[in-house]
Amino acid sequence: MPLYDPSMTGLPVTGIGSWPLMTIDDAVHQATELWDLPYLPELPARGPGAEMVGRALGLLEIGMERGPSRWRVAPTYGQEQRRARAMLRDDLDVLAEVLDGYEGRVKVSLAGPYTLLATVDLARGEPMVLDPGARRDLVQAHRAAAEGLVARLRSLVPGAVPVLQLDEPALGGVADGAIATSSGLRRCPPVEAEEYGRAYRELVSMDGVAGALVVHSCAPAPWRTLRDAGVPAFAVDADLAGDVDALAEHVDGGGELWLGIVPTSPGAVVPTADQVVTRTLDWLRPLELGSRLNGHLMLTPACGLASATPTGALRVTKVLREAAGLVAERLFG
């Protein structure tokens, strides 16, 4: 599936996930009207269950509860987990209402399985990633949840072509053995590439998602293993992309690159369109991909916009859209 119609003017732009706190109705309207690829936004300021991890756990058929600082495995579904499930159901209903009659690509996002394993604890208090059995169970439950989410989107918006974004900021740490144990004095052993590569091959083959899965990480990730697993699109933070050679090989082989070129960290200043153009071209030049980027490049914010004000988020959108047209002129003529 091509990233976009090459006859379009400019490059496509899309948001990554979170949006400033506002009503879900307003947030969905913003996320579907302002970007070339509309999406269901997260509003993490609504509390546990609305943020990236809680939204994903709400869909799992594994009992979870919210502890003092982190989620943890529980014998039954906890109150916050049930709230997360209900909130996502309501958010999808709002999305369906806004997109009534729409036909085209629509993005929904979940925390990826290995980020969940790194940030959710076993009942005894250690990260789930320490336990091979827990890893197996969560990966299987996550795949079922992702399939269910895509099927729900298809049923609510019959003309939708679902794009599933999996947010994996902790995958690099899982692969490198950098996840701390509960005491903070040790690190969890690294998970082998064969294991998470196999999990992603299965995710790529999910019903309704083939060719439309994007892995997003605002930290270095094992892109080469994910590429070998067949993941069709990578969304990266330009400042923390990691193995850029693997990203270039990914695009050279027909993969999509979603380049997070506008910083979104708290307090970050929104650059001008000209600054975004210069930074984008400087970042891409060493990859020497030239016209092969045509149809395979999308510009995005570096990460979610939850820390921005509504006015600031709108400015990011405007700057990206203006810069995308200028970058396309410079790259493709």
C-alpha positions in Angstrom: 0.0 0.0 0.0 1.6 3.3 -1.1 2.0 6.0 1.6 0.1 8.4 -0.5 -0.9 9.3 -4.1 2.3 10.6 -5.8 0.1 13.0 -7.7 -0.6 14.9 -4.5 1.1 18.2 -4.0 3.7 18.1 -1.3 4.4 15.5 1.2 1.7 14.0 3.5 1.8 15.0 7.2 0.2 13.3 10.2 0.2 13.6 13.9 1.6 10.8 16.1 -0.8 10.2 18.9 -1.5 12.5 21.8 -3.2 15.8 21.7 -3.6 18.7 24.2 -6.4 18.3 26.7 -9.8 19.2 25.3 -13.1 17.4 24.8 -12.7 14.2 22.8 -15.1 15.6 20.2 -12.9 18.6 19.6 -9.7 16.5 19.6 -11.1 14.1 17.1 -12.2 16.9 14.8 -8.7 18.4 15.0 -7.0 15.1 14.4 -9.2 14.2 11.4 -9.3 17.6 9.8 -5.8 19.0 10.1 -3.7 16.0 8.9 -3.5 14.1 5.6 -3.8 10.9 7.6 -6.6 11.2 10.1 -6.3 9.4 13.4 -7.8 8.7 16.8 -6.0 10.9 19.3 -5.0 10.1 22.8 -5.9 12.6 25.6 -3.6 11.4 28.4 -4.4 14.3 30.7 -7.8 12.5 31.4 -5.9 10.2 33.7 -5.0 6.5 34.0 -6.5 4.6 31.2 -6.4 7.5 28.7 -2.6 7.4 28.3 -0.7 5.2 25.9 -0.2 2.2 28.2 -3.6 2.3 29.9 -5.4 2.4 26.5 -3.7 -0.7 25.4 -4.2 -2.5 28.7 -7.9 -1.8 28.5 -8.1 -4.1 25.5 -6.1 -7.0 26.9 -7.8 -10.1 28.2 -5.4 -10.2 31.1 -6.3 -8.7 34.4 -4.5 -5.4 35.2 -4.8 -2.8 38.0 -3.2 0.6 38.6 -0.6 0.6 41.4 0.8 3.6 43.1 3.1 4.5 40.2 2.7 1.7 37.5 0.3 -0.8 36.1 0.6 -4.4 37.3 -0.9 -7.8 36.7 -4.0 -8.6 38.8 -6.3 -11.6 39.3 -9.2 -9.7 37.7 -9.8 -6.6 35.7 -9.2 -3.6 37.8 -11.4 -0.5 38.0 -9.0 1.6 35.9 -8.6 -1.1 33.3 -12.4 -1.3 32.9 -12.5 2.5 32.7 -9.8 2.4 30.0 -11.8 0.0 27.9 -15.0 2.0 28.2 -13.1 5.2 27.4 -11.6 3.8 24.2 -15.0 2.4 23.2 -16.6 5.9 23.6 -13.6 7.5 21.7 -14.1 5.2 18.8 -17.8 6.0 18.7 -16.9 9.7 18.4 -14.4 9.0 15.7 -17.1 7.0 13.8 -19.5 9.9 14.1 -17.0 12.4 12.8 -15.9 10.2 9.9 -19.4 9.2 8.8 -19.2 8.4 5.1 -15.4 8.8 5.0 -13.4 6.5 2.8 -9.6 6.2 3.2 -6.8 5.6 5.6 -7.5 6.1 9.3 -4.9 5.5 12.0 -5.4 4.1 15.5 -2.5 3.5 17.9 -1.7 1.3 20.8 1.4 0.8 23.0 3.5 -2.0 21.5 3.8 -5.3 23.3 7.4 -4.8 24.4 6.8 -1.4 25.8 4.0 -2.9 27.9 6.3 -5.6 29.1 8.9 -3.0 30.1 6.4 -0.7 31.9 3.9 -3.1 33.5 4.8 -5.1 36.6 4.1 -8.7 37.6 2.1 -9.1 40.8 5.3 -9.7 42.7 6.6 -6.3 41.6 9.2 -7.0 38.9 8.7 -5.9 35.2 6.8 -8.4 33.1 9.7 -8.5 30.7 11.7 -10.6 33.2 9.3 -13.6 32.9 9.4 -15.6 29.6 5.9 -17.0 30.3 4.5 -13.5 30.9 6.2 -12.3 27.7 4.5 -15.0 25.7 1.1 -14.5 27.3 1.1 -10.7 26.8 2.3 -10.9 23.2 -0.5 -13.2 22.4 -3.1 -11.1 24.2 -1.7 -8.0 22.6 -2.1 -9.4 19.1 -5.7 -10.4 19.8 -6.4 -6.9 21.2 -4.9 -5.2 18.1 -6.9 -7.4 15.8 -10.1 -6.6 17.8 -9.3 -2.9 17.6 -8.8 -2.9 13.8 -12.0 -5.0 13.4 -13.9 -2.5 15.5 -12.7 0.4 13.4 -13.8 -1.4 10.3 -17.2 -2.0 11.6 -17.7 1.6 12.8 -16.3 3.2 9.7 -17.0 0.9 6.8 -14.9 2.9 4.3 -11.9 3.0 6.6 -8.6 1.5 5.6 -7.1 0.9 9.0 -3.5 1.9 9.8 -2.3 0.5 13.1 0.5 2.4 14.9 2.3 0.6 17.7 4.2 2.9 20.0 7.4 1.1 21.2 9.6 3.7 23.0 11.0 0.9 25.3 11.7 -1.7 22.6 15.3 -0.6 22.3 15.8 -0.9 26.0 14.3 -4.3 26.0 16.6 -5.4 23.2 19.6 -3.9 24.9 19.0 -5.2 28.4 18.5 -1.6 29.7 15.2 -2.1 31.6 15.7 -1.7 35.3 14.4 -4.2 37.9 12.2 -3.0 40.7 15.1 -2.3 42.9 16.8 -0.2 40.3 20.1 -1.9 41.1 20.0 -4.5 38.2 18.9 -4.6 34.6 16.6 -7.2 33.0 18.4 -9.5 30.6 18.0 -8.5 27.0 15.2 -10.2 25.0 16.7 -11.9 21.9 16.1 -10.5 18.5 14.7 -13.8 17.4 11.9 -13.5 20.0 10.7 -10.0 19.3 11.3 -10.4 15.6 9.0 -13.4 15.5 6.4 -11.5 17.5 6.5 -8.7 14.9 6.3 -11.1 12.0 3.0 -12.3 13.5 1.8 -8.8 14.0 2.5 -7.9 10.4 0.4 -10.8 9.3 -2.7 -9.9 11.4 -6.1 -9.8 9.7 -6.8 -6.4 8.3 -3.4 -4.9 8.9 -1.1 -6.4 6.2 0.9 -3.6 4.7 -0.5 -1.0 7.1 1.4 -1.4 10.4 3.7 1.4 11.6 6.1 1.1 14.5 6.8 4.4 16.3 9.6 5.0 18.7 10.9 8.3 20.0 14.1 6.4 21.1 16.6 4.3 19.1 15.0 0.9 18.2 16.2 -2.3 16.5 15.0 -1.1 13.1 17.0 -3.8 11.2 15.2 -6.6 13.0 11.8 -4.9 12.5 12.6 -4.5 8.8 13.5 -8.2 8.5 10.2 -9.0 10.2 8.4 -7.1 7.4 7.2 -4.0 9.3 6.2 -1.7 6.4 6.6 1.7 8.1 8.8 3.2 10.8 8.0 6.5 12.6 11.1 8.0 14.2 12.2 11.1 16.2 14.8 12.7 14.0 17.0 13.5 17.0 16.9 9.9 18.4 16.5 7.8 15.3 19.4 5.4 16.0 20.6 3.2 13.1 20.0 5.5 10.1 21.6 3.0 7.8 18.9 0.5 8.6 16.3 3.2 8.0 17.8 4.0 4.6 17.8 0.3 3.7 14.2 0.1 4.8 13.2 2.9 2.4 15.4 1.5 -0.4 13.5 -1.8 -0.1 10.1 0.0 -0.4 9.4 0.8 3.2 7.8 4.0 4.6 9.7 6.5 6.8 7.6 8.8 9.0 10.1 11.5 10.0 9.5 13.2 13.3 11.1 16.5 12.4 9.4 19.0 14.7 10.4 18.7 18.4 7.6 18.1 20.9 9.3 17.9 24.2 7.9 20.2 27.0 9.0 23.8 26.4 10.2 23.1 22.8 10.0 26.1 20.5 8.1 25.5 17.3 10.5 26.2 14.4 9.6 28.1 11.3 8.7 26.3 8.1 12.1 27.3 6.6 13.9 25.8 9.6 11.9 22.6 9.2 12.8 22.4 5.5 16.5 22.9 6.2 16.6 20.4 9.0 14.7 17.8 7.0 17.0 18.1 4.0 20.1 18.0 6.2 18.8 14.9 7.9 17.9 13.1 4.7 21.0 14.1 2.6 23.4 11.4 4.1 20.9 8.7 3.3 21.4 9.4 -0.4 17.9 8.1 -1.3 16.9 10.9 -3.6 13.7 10.2 -5.7 13.3 6.9 -3.9 11.8 8.8 -1.1 8.9 9.8 -3.3 5.8 8.0 -2.0 7.7 6.7 1.0 8.2 9.8 3.2 5.8 11.5 5.6 6.6 14.4 7.9 5.3 14.3 11.5 5.9 15.8 14.9 8.7 14.0 16.8 6.2 12.5 19.3 2.8 13.3 20.7 1.5 16.9 21.3 0.0 16.4 24.7 2.4 18.8 26.4 1.5 21.6 23.9 -1.2 24.1 24.2 -4.1 23.9 21.7 -2.7 27.0 20.0 0.8 25.5 19.9 -0.4 22.2 18.5 -2.2 24.1 15.7 1.0 25.9 14.9 2.9 22.6 14.6 0.3 21.5 12.1 0.5 24.7 10.0 4.4 24.7 10.0 4.6 21.0 9.0 2.1 21.4 6.2 3.9 24.4 4.8 7.3 22.7 5.1 6.1 19.5 3.5 5.3 21.3 0.3 8.7 23.0 0.2 10.5 19.8 1.0 8.7 18.0 -1.9 9.7 20.8 -4.3 13.4 20.5 -3.2 13.4 16.7 -3.3 11.3 15.9 -6.3 11.0 19.1 -8.3 
